[in-house]
Structure formats: C-alpha cells, structure tokens
Amino acid sequence: MLLGVTMNLLMSKLCLILFLVSKLCNGYSTKLDFYPPPCQSKECPNYELIESGKDYEIRRYNSLMWMSTAPIDDISFYSASTTGFLRLVDYIHGMNNYHETIELTLPVIGQVKASSFVVSVYVPKKQQPNPPSAKGLHLQKWGKTYVLVRQFSGYATDDVIPNEAAALSASIAGTKWAAAIDKSRAADNSTMYTVAQYNSPFEFKNRVNEIWFTFDFDEAPALSF
C-alpha cells in the first residue's frame, strides 16, 4: 500500500512538471514539411502522401496492425494515455504469450472516443504476420485507411488537444475531405479523433504530435513518401 501511495505521488509530481514544461514548450507548428524526426531512429508505419495543404496533410496507410488496450474510462487524455502506455510497455518488454521482447515503434496513438480512450502502438513489420497476444490487449487491423493530419509541437495536453482538433476540422471545411470524413463518421462514429505522439515525455525539444481524423475515401493518385 505504501508503494502505491509513493507511486501516485511520483506520478502527480511528474504530471505537474510536464504541465509546467508544456506551457513553456508548446508551440503551434502546423507546416507539415518533414517526416517526424523520431522516425529516423524508430520504426514508423509507412504511408503515401495524397495531398499536402497549408495546415494539413492527407495520408493513406495500408494494411497496418496495432496492439491496443481495452477502452480506458477517464476524463483526461493525458491520464488515460499514460495508463495505456504503461500497459503497452509491459507488452513490449515481454509480458505477452511468446515472452518476446518487441521493439518500441512510433507513434503511440490515443483514440479519443465519446467517454473513453484506446491507446495503441504499431506492431513492427517483423511481428505483423504473427503478433504476440497478451491479456487485456487486442489487435486492431487497419485496411486501406485515409488520415487527415495536423502537426503541432510541444506536449499533447488536455487543454491543447481539443483546440488542435478544432483547427484541423476548420482547415478542410467545405472540401471533399470534410464530406468524406462526415460520411465515415456517420457510418461509425465511435472515434472522434486520434492523437499521435512521437516523443518520450522527457524529450523537451523538437517535439512532434499529430491530430488524426481517419476516414474512407475512393481511390486517388498518390505520391510515395
């Protein structure tokens, strides 16, 4: 019990430190002119660039698998994503049915639903044919998936995320992309949007986060990326 209290205190202090740092570090870089730098050292899923707008990007991801938590009931994205990530850390450190250590990939994504959050990590290519399973986790299989993306720097805090999601929505208002997203949400409105994070909480500089709106769309010409 004492250990639990101590861990809660440490987590509370960490949350406070990161909150204060976020006020200093959060910027609003919306120009997507680079692949997230952390992907130079960690495996990230490949995508095809469909369109690059002023404040957004349209990507197409093909046949991905993510290892995901069960829905986490919480009012805070930061709290839920921390809880989910710790479960996924156990998974990649060998707490799976193969007792296999798995390389950490990027990004770690948090799907924001109406009353819960689902946290996921991309399964590395070499494990995609037969990913280890684990209690309390499940596989999410993506077929061909289009993603509307907005990048922002700093920390993905509870006060920043809704503003970034609103800005992303406004950036494509009246376009064919807005119509496609509305149509997809009408068919399946379980996920409001997704937050992709590429950095450790202890990396204070050159942070990259993304807001994603996933949707279906008819085939379009693509640029390799």
PECOR-V397013 format. One record per residue. RES is the residue in one small letter. OMEGA is omega in whole degrees, 0 to 359 (NA if undefined). BURIAL is + if it has 9 or more other C-alpha atoms within 8 Angstrom, else -. D_CENTER is the distance of its C-alpha to the mean C-alpha in Angstrom with 2 decimals. Layout:
res=RES omega=OMEGA burial=BURIAL d_center=D_CENTER
res=RES omega=OMEGA burial=BURIAL d_center=D_CENTER
This chain:
res=m omega=179 burial=- d_center=32.93
res=l omega=179 burial=- d_center=33.49
res=l omega=179 burial=- d_center=30.63
res=g omega=179 burial=- d_center=28.29
res=v omega=180 burial=- d_center=29.58
res=t omega=179 burial=- d_center=29.20
res=m omega=179 burial=- d_center=25.54
res=n omega=178 burial=- d_center=24.89
res=l omega=179 burial=- d_center=26.74
res=l omega=179 burial=- d_center=24.84
res=m omega=179 burial=- d_center=21.46
res=s omega=179 burial=- d_center=22.97
res=k omega=179 burial=- d_center=24.21
res=l omega=179 burial=- d_center=20.92
res=c omega=180 burial=- d_center=19.23
res=l omega=180 burial=- d_center=22.19
res=i omega=181 burial=- d_center=22.08
res=l omega=177 burial=+ d_center=18.44
res=f omega=180 burial=+ d_center=19.24
res=l omega=179 burial=- d_center=22.29
res=v omega=182 burial=+ d_center=20.71
res=s omega=181 burial=+ d_center=18.03
res=k omega=180 burial=- d_center=21.05
res=l omega=189 burial=- d_center=22.42
res=c omega=186 burial=+ d_center=19.44
res=n omega=175 burial=+ d_center=17.37
res=g omega=183 burial=- d_center=18.24
res=y omega=175 burial=- d_center=17.35
res=s omega=183 burial=- d_center=17.31
res=t omega=180 burial=+ d_center=16.58
res=k omega=184 burial=- d_center=18.33
res=l omega=182 burial=+ d_center=16.25
res=d omega=178 burial=- d_center=19.01
res=f omega=172 burial=- d_center=17.40
res=y omega=184 burial=- d_center=14.99
res=p omega=184 burial=- d_center=12.74
res=p omega=180 burial=- d_center=15.50
res=p omega=180 burial=+ d_center=13.82
res=c omega=174 burial=+ d_center=13.76
res=q omega=181 burial=- d_center=17.52
res=s omega=179 burial=- d_center=17.70
res=k omega=178 burial=+ d_center=14.89
res=e omega=176 burial=+ d_center=14.32
res=c omega=178 burial=+ d_center=11.58
res=p omega=177 burial=- d_center=11.86
res=n omega=177 burial=- d_center=14.53
res=y omega=174 burial=+ d_center=14.72
res=e omega=180 burial=+ d_center=17.64
res=l omega=182 burial=+ d_center=17.94
res=i omega=180 burial=+ d_center=19.67
res=e omega=176 burial=- d_center=20.22
res=s omega=179 burial=+ d_center=19.69
res=g omega=181 burial=- d_center=20.63
res=k omega=185 burial=- d_center=21.43
res=d omega=183 burial=+ d_center=18.24
res=y omega=178 burial=+ d_center=15.96
res=e omega=172 burial=+ d_center=15.39
res=i omega=179 burial=+ d_center=15.62
res=r omega=172 burial=+ d_center=14.30
res=r omega=176 burial=+ d_center=15.36
res=y omega=183 burial=+ d_center=13.71
res=n omega=169 burial=+ d_center=16.38
res=s omega=178 burial=- d_center=16.73
res=l omega=171 burial=+ d_center=13.63
res=m omega=179 burial=+ d_center=13.42
res=w omega=170 burial=+ d_center=10.74
res=m omega=191 burial=+ d_center=12.16
res=s omega=174 burial=+ d_center=11.22
res=t omega=166 burial=+ d_center=12.86
res=a omega=178 burial=- d_center=15.28
res=p omega=181 burial=- d_center=14.58
res=i omega=179 burial=+ d_center=14.89
res=d omega=181 burial=- d_center=17.30
res=d omega=175 burial=+ d_center=16.92
res=i omega=184 burial=- d_center=17.45
res=s omega=175 burial=- d_center=15.12
res=f omega=182 burial=+ d_center=11.34
res=y omega=180 burial=+ d_center=12.09
res=s omega=181 burial=- d_center=14.48
res=a omega=181 burial=+ d_center=12.57
res=s omega=176 burial=+ d_center=9.51
res=t omega=178 burial=- d_center=12.41
res=t omega=181 burial=- d_center=14.28
res=g omega=182 burial=+ d_center=11.75
res=f omega=179 burial=+ d_center=11.01
res=l omega=176 burial=- d_center=14.81
res=r omega=180 burial=+ d_center=15.37
res=l omega=175 burial=+ d_center=13.28
res=v omega=176 burial=- d_center=15.21
res=d omega=181 burial=+ d_center=18.35
res=y omega=184 burial=+ d_center=17.46
res=i omega=177 burial=+ d_center=17.06
res=h omega=172 burial=+ d_center=20.14
res=g omega=178 burial=+ d_center=22.25
res=m omega=178 burial=+ d_center=22.10
res=n omega=188 burial=+ d_center=21.93
res=n omega=176 burial=- d_center=24.83
res=y omega=186 burial=- d_center=25.57
res=h omega=187 burial=- d_center=25.43
res=e omega=174 burial=+ d_center=23.60
res=t omega=185 burial=- d_center=21.67
res=i omega=179 burial=+ d_center=18.52
res=e omega=175 burial=- d_center=17.07
res=l omega=177 burial=- d_center=13.74
res=t omega=178 burial=+ d_center=11.47
res=l omega=358 burial=+ d_center=8.57
res=p omega=165 burial=+ d_center=5.74
res=v omega=184 burial=+ d_center=4.76
res=i omega=175 burial=+ d_center=2.10
res=g omega=178 burial=+ d_center=4.66
res=q omega=183 burial=+ d_center=6.94
res=v omega=180 burial=+ d_center=9.64
res=k omega=186 burial=+ d_center=12.96
res=a omega=183 burial=- d_center=16.49
res=s omega=181 burial=- d_center=17.29
res=s omega=180 burial=+ d_center=14.62
res=f omega=174 burial=+ d_center=11.03
res=v omega=183 burial=+ d_center=9.70
res=v omega=186 burial=+ d_center=7.63
res=s omega=173 burial=+ d_center=7.34
res=v omega=181 burial=+ d_center=8.11
res=y omega=178 burial=+ d_center=9.61
res=v omega=181 burial=+ d_center=13.36
res=p omega=184 burial=+ d_center=15.48
res=k omega=185 burial=- d_center=17.91
res=k omega=177 burial=- d_center=20.90
res=q omega=185 burial=+ d_center=19.73
res=q omega=180 burial=+ d_center=18.53
res=p omega=182 burial=- d_center=22.16
res=n omega=184 burial=- d_center=22.55
res=p omega=174 burial=- d_center=19.58
res=p omega=175 burial=+ d_center=20.92
res=s omega=179 burial=+ d_center=20.51
res=a omega=179 burial=+ d_center=20.47
res=k omega=178 burial=- d_center=21.63
res=g omega=179 burial=- d_center=19.18
res=l omega=178 burial=+ d_center=16.45
res=h omega=179 burial=+ d_center=16.31
res=l omega=168 burial=+ d_center=15.27
res=q omega=179 burial=- d_center=13.31
res=k omega=177 burial=- d_center=15.06
res=w omega=167 burial=+ d_center=14.04
res=g omega=176 burial=- d_center=17.11
res=k omega=186 burial=+ d_center=17.36
res=t omega=175 burial=+ d_center=14.46
res=y omega=183 burial=+ d_center=14.50
res=v omega=170 burial=+ d_center=11.64
res=l omega=191 burial=+ d_center=12.64
res=v omega=169 burial=+ d_center=10.84
res=r omega=178 burial=+ d_center=11.78
res=q omega=171 burial=+ d_center=11.42
res=f omega=184 burial=+ d_center=12.58
res=s omega=178 burial=+ d_center=13.82
res=g omega=182 burial=+ d_center=14.58
res=y omega=178 burial=+ d_center=12.69
res=a omega=184 burial=+ d_center=10.18
res=t omega=183 burial=+ d_center=13.06
res=d omega=180 burial=+ d_center=14.23
res=d omega=182 burial=- d_center=16.71
res=v omega=190 burial=- d_center=14.66
res=i omega=181 burial=+ d_center=11.72
res=p omega=179 burial=- d_center=14.28
res=n omega=179 burial=- d_center=16.25
res=e omega=178 burial=+ d_center=13.60
res=a omega=178 burial=+ d_center=12.85
res=a omega=179 burial=- d_center=16.65
res=a omega=178 burial=- d_center=17.24
res=l omega=179 burial=+ d_center=15.10
res=s omega=181 burial=+ d_center=17.09
res=a omega=185 burial=- d_center=20.26
res=s omega=181 burial=- d_center=19.78
res=i omega=180 burial=+ d_center=20.34
res=a omega=177 burial=- d_center=22.85
res=g omega=181 burial=- d_center=25.72
res=t omega=176 burial=- d_center=24.31
res=k omega=180 burial=- d_center=24.07
res=w omega=178 burial=- d_center=20.26
res=a omega=180 burial=+ d_center=20.58
res=a omega=180 burial=+ d_center=23.03
res=a omega=179 burial=+ d_center=20.91
res=i omega=178 burial=+ d_center=17.94
res=d omega=180 burial=- d_center=20.56
res=k omega=179 burial=- d_center=22.11
res=s omega=180 burial=+ d_center=19.02
res=r omega=178 burial=+ d_center=18.33
res=a omega=180 burial=- d_center=22.01
res=a omega=181 burial=- d_center=21.80
res=d omega=185 burial=- d_center=18.80
res=n omega=185 burial=- d_center=17.65
res=s omega=181 burial=- d_center=15.80
res=t omega=180 burial=+ d_center=12.30
res=m omega=176 burial=+ d_center=12.68
res=y omega=183 burial=+ d_center=9.39
res=t omega=177 burial=+ d_center=5.61
res=v omega=179 burial=+ d_center=4.00
res=a omega=181 burial=+ d_center=2.39
res=q omega=186 burial=+ d_center=5.26
res=y omega=186 burial=+ d_center=8.12
res=n omega=169 burial=+ d_center=10.99
res=s omega=177 burial=- d_center=12.95
res=p omega=184 burial=- d_center=14.06
res=f omega=171 burial=- d_center=17.45
res=e omega=187 burial=- d_center=16.87
res=f omega=184 burial=+ d_center=18.32
res=k omega=175 burial=- d_center=18.84
res=n omega=180 burial=- d_center=17.11
res=r omega=180 burial=+ d_center=13.66
res=v omega=173 burial=+ d_center=10.99
res=n omega=178 burial=+ d_center=7.99
res=e omega=167 burial=+ d_center=7.11
res=i omega=179 burial=+ d_center=7.56
res=w omega=163 burial=+ d_center=7.65
res=f omega=179 burial=+ d_center=10.70
res=t omega=182 burial=+ d_center=11.40
res=f omega=175 burial=+ d_center=15.16
res=d omega=180 burial=+ d_center=18.25
res=f omega=176 burial=- d_center=20.73
res=d omega=182 burial=- d_center=24.01
res=e omega=177 burial=- d_center=24.39
res=a omega=178 burial=- d_center=24.46
res=p omega=184 burial=- d_center=25.47
res=a omega=174 burial=- d_center=22.76
res=l omega=180 burial=- d_center=22.74
res=s omega=179 burial=- d_center=21.80
res=f omega=NA burial=- d_center=19.18
